Amino acid sequence: MHQPYTFITPTIEKGEPISDLSAVRYYPGMQISVNDKTFATRLQEVYEAGFRYVELKFKHEYGLHEKSDAQVSEAFTLMQQMLKDKGIRIWSVHLPFGNDEWSDLGGEEEVRKRSTNHYIRTLRLCATHFPDCRTFVIHGSKGTLTPRSKSVGQTRKALKELVPVANELGVRLCVENLVTSIGSSFPELEEVCKEHPELYYTFDIGHANCNGFDVVEFLKKDGTKLGTVHIHDTIFGSGDDAHLLVGKGNIDRWGEVYRTLLETNRYRGVFMFEPKDHHNAKDVMATYDRIVEDFLKTFEYGKINALLPEH
C-alpha cells in the first residue's frame, strides 16, 4: 500500500529540495491543438480523463497568421470560458510551428523577420487573453541554411527581439530540443540560448531519445534552467519523431526521469504529455499511473542496495 502523497502546486520557480520525494507528485497535463472545430470535443475528453492542466498548441493550420486581432480575441475569449467552466488551467502555450514561411526563426532574413513578428503578436495576444499562463514553448529553426551555423545565428538574432517582449509581458520563453532542427543536441541548444539568462529549456524526452541521447543525462544538463517538459515515447536513435504513447516506444527509465525532475532539476511545473491528436486522453492518463509506479520503484531499489553487503 502506497503512503499518502500531495500534488505540487505548479509554479515556474525553481523549488526547494524535498526531504521525502516519494510523498509528492506532479500534476499531469496534456497538450491539445487549438482548432475551432475540434477544441470543445477534445477539451471534454481531456476533462473526463482527469487532466486539469493543458498546453495549448498552435499549429500553422489553425491560421493564426490570417486572423484579425478581433477574430483572435473572440476565439480566445470563448476558449478561456470553456476552460474556466471545466476548472482546467493553461500551464503553457506552444507558439506556432509547422510552416517555413511563418515559423522559422533561423531562416533567411525576410522569413526570420516575418516569423519573429508572428511570434511577438502571438505572445501579446496570449498574454492578454490567458494572463495566468507564463510558460511559452518555442522552436528555434529548422536549420535549413548552409552552413548550419547561419541558422543558429539567425535564431539568436530573433531571440534578441523576442526576449525583451517576453520580459515586458512577464512570461518565460522555453526553447525546445528538437529532432533535426536547431537545438537537437544540448551543446547547440546551449549555444542558441547563451546570451539570454532569461531563456529556459523545454525538455522533450521523445526528441532526445530518438536522437540517440541518454535521456537522463540530457535532462541533468538542463539543470535548473528547465522550464517545462514534453512527455511522449519514441524509438532510440531512430530519428523518427513518432510521439508514441508511453510504453509503445523503448524509453525504459521513466522512474529515473520523474525523480531527476524533482531532485536535480528541482522542476515544480506540470508533467506535460504531448501525444498525437488522435490519442485518447484516458489512454494518456493511464500511462501517467505507470510512470508513477516506476518512480516509486526507484526508492525500493535504493532500499535494496543499502542492504547489500559491501564487496
N, C-alpha and C positions, 0 to 999 in steps of 0.2 A: 504494500500500500504506500502510495507516494505521500510525502509530507505536504502540508499546506504551502501555498505559494501566493505571491502577489504579482500583478502586472505592473510593469514600469510605465509611468506616465510619460508619453513621448515628448521629447524635447530635443532641440538642435544642439544643446550644450553638452560638452563632454561631462560624463558622470564621474562621481567619486568612486573609489574602489568599493566593492561589495564584499562583505565578510563571508556571506553564505550564498554563493552564486546559484546553488541548486534551488533556492527558495524564491527565485524571481523568473519571470517570463516576459518576453516581448509580446506586444500586441501584433498579431498577424495583419497584414494588409494585402490588398490585391489591386493591381493596375487594371484600369478599364479604359477603353478607347472612347474618346469624345466623338459621338456620332448622333446627329439629330434624330435619326430613325430608330436606333437600337439602344440608346443610352438608358432610357427608362426601364426597359426589359432587363438589361444587363445589371443595372443597379439593384433591381428587385432580387435577382438571382444571387448577387453578392451579399445582400442583406440577409436573405434566407439561409445562406451558408454560414452566417455568423460573423462576417467581417464588419468592422466598424471604422476602418481606415482605408482610404483608397489613394492611388496615384492616378491623376488624370493624364492620359496620353493623347497628345495632339499629332496624329498622322497628317501628312500632307493632304491626303484625300479629304480631310474634313473641310478644306478650303478656307482656312482662317485668313489667308492672304487675300482672298477675294471678297470677304465680308466687310461691310462698313462697320465703324465703331458702334453705331446704333444697333445693327444686327447682332454683333457680338454681345453687346450689353444685354439685349433681350434674351439671347440664348443662355448666357452665363447666369443671369438672374433666375431663370427657370431651373437650371441645373442646381444652383445653390439652394433653392427652395426644396427641390426633390431630395437633396442630400440632408438638409435640415429636418425634413419630415421623417426621415428614417434614422436620424441620430448618427449619421455617417459623416466623418470628418475627412477633409483633404489633408493628407500628410505631405504630398509632393505633387508637382506638376512636371511632366516631361515635355520640354519645349519641342516645337515642331521639328520633324525629321522626315526623310524619305524622298527628297527632291533635290537634284543637283543645282537647280537654279535659285532655290529659296532657302535652303538649309545646309549650306556648305560654307562654314566659316573659314576654311582653308583653300577656297577656290581662287580663281583669278580675281583681280581687284573688283571688277563690276559685280561678280557673284558674291564676293565677300561682303561688299557694302550692302547689297540687297538683303543678304541673309542676316547680317548684323542688325539692320534696321527692322527686319521682320521679328527678330528675337526681342529687340527693345520694345517694340509695340506690344508683343505678346506679354512680356514681363509687366508692363504698365497696366494692361487690361486685366491680367490675372490678379495683380496686387490690389486693384480697385475692387474687383468682384469677389475675390477669395482672400480677404485680408488676414485670415488666420494661417494661411499656408505660407511658410517661409523657406521651403526647400524646392529648388528648381534643378532638374536634371538636364544636362546639356551635352550634346555630342560636339566633338571638335571638328573634324573634317574627314572626308573620305580618302584624303591623301592622293588625289588624282594628279597633282602637279609633279613634274620631274625637274630636279631631284625631289625626293620626299621631304627634305628639309625645307623646301619652299612652302609646302603646305603647312608645316609646323610653324614657320614664321608668320604666315598669313593668319593662322589660328590665334597665335599670340597677339597679333595686331588687333584682331577682332575682340579678344578678351579685354584689351586695354580700354575699349569703348564700352563693353558690357559690364565690367566690374563696377565702375562708378555709378551706373544706373542701379545695379543691384544694391549697392551700399546706400544709395539715396532712398530706395524703397524699403530697406531693412530686411532684405531677403538674402538667401545664400545660394550661390551657384555651385553645383556639384558636377564636375567633369567626369564622364563615364569612360571606363576602359572598354574599348570596342574590339571587334574581331580583326578585320584587316585595316580598318581606318586608323587615323591618328589617335594615339593613346592605347594601342593594342598591347604594348608592353609597359611595365611600370616605369622604366627609365624615360620612355618617350612621354608618358603621362606627366611625369615629374618635370620634364623639360618644358612642356606646354604651360604648366601652372606655376613655374618657379618664381616669376616676377610678381605674383599676387598672393600674399599670405591670406587674403580673404577667400580664395578659392578652396573648395573642398573636393573630395573624390566621391564618385558613385562606384561602389564595388559591385560589378556584375559577375557573379560567380560562374555562370554558364559560359560567358565570354572567356574568362581566364582559363577555364578547363578546356574548352575546345581549341584554344590557342596553345595548349600543351604546358601550361604553368601549374605548379603546385598551388592549389587554391588557398591553403592555409598560410603558406609563406607570402603569397601575393597580398593577402589580407593584412598580415603583420606589417608589411611595408607601408600600407596605407596609414597605419598608426592612428593617432588621434585626429588626423586630417580627414577621416572618414565621415562623410555627411549623410549618406543613405545607401541602401542596398537594393539589388535586383536579384531575386531568387528564382532560379529555374535550372533544369538539368541539361547536360549535353554529353557528347562522346569525346573523351580526352584526345586532344591532338588532331581532331578531325577537320577543324576549320569550319564546321557546319553549325551555324547559329540556330539550332533547331527549336529552342525554347520548349523542351520536353517537360512533362510533369516530373517532379522529384521521384526518383526511383526508376524512371524509364531511360535514363542515361547511365553513366557509370561513375558519377561523383559518389564517393563512399565515405566521406569524412564530415558528414553534416553535423554530427555532435561536436566535433572539434571546431567547426566554423562558428557554430552558435556560441560556444564557450569563449572562443577567441574574440568575438564581437563584444561580449560582456567584459572580459577580463583584460585584454590587451588594447583593443580599440576604445574601450570604455564608451561604446556607442549606446545611446539611450533613445534611439528613434524607433521606427516601426520596422518590423521584419516583412519587407515588401516583396510579394510574389509578382513575377512578370510572366504570366502564362500566355499562350496563344489565345486569340479572341474566341476560338471555338471550345476551349477547355471549360468544363463545367466547374463552377465555383465550389461546389461541395467536394468535388474530387481534389481541388487545390487545397481546401481546408484539411482534408484527411491527410495530406502529405505533411502538413504542419505538425499534426499529432505525432507522426513517425519521427520527424526531426527532433522534437522534444524528447521522445523516448531515447533516441541516440545521444542526445545531450546528457541525459541523466546517467547513461551508461559510462560517460567519461569519469564520473565520480566513483562508480563502482570499481572501475579498473584501477583508479588511484588507491582505493582501499586495499584491493588485492595485492597490488605492487608493494604497498607499505608493509604487508605481512610476509612477503617473501624473504628468505634468508639472504644475506649478502654473500657473494662468492669471493 
